[in-house]
């Protein structure tokens, strides 16, 4: 797969090999459960959702965006982190070794952000939350319902068009 993807992007060959871990992605620090989702994992709502349902009160996103240089990948990952903040009503702390670090409020607002490739530190007291949003409780059920409905509608449309022709 890497050989195919490398033809599409020169960055693919630079990426490391990853393997999935086990567990719910929750790490407890000073009695505070945190959802830890790497920059890759934050793209998948089911991974973050599992951590929040397991008790995480804050979402931490450690990342190293050096591989992607000064491309928009850092900002794409920040946008996904903002989405997770709103989805689960949790503060998100993005800690980047080379990209932009940020503190994102539960409503998706970026409270603080560093510049890319700049040595800096963000320090803040952030609220913790234990309540589940509707999105956290329902997981991917709405997506499944929409997908099944769309497939059903396309099938009905296809059958109706075949009947009109035939």
Secondary structure, DSSP 4 states (H G I P E B T S, - for coil): -HHHHHHH-TTGGGSPP-----S-SEEEETTEEEEE--TTGGG-HHHHHHHHHTT-SEEEEEE--GGGTTSTHHHHHHHHHHHHHHHHT--EEEEESSS--EEE-TTS-EEEEPPTT-------------PPPHHHHHTTHHHHHHHHHHHHHHHHHHHHHHHHH-
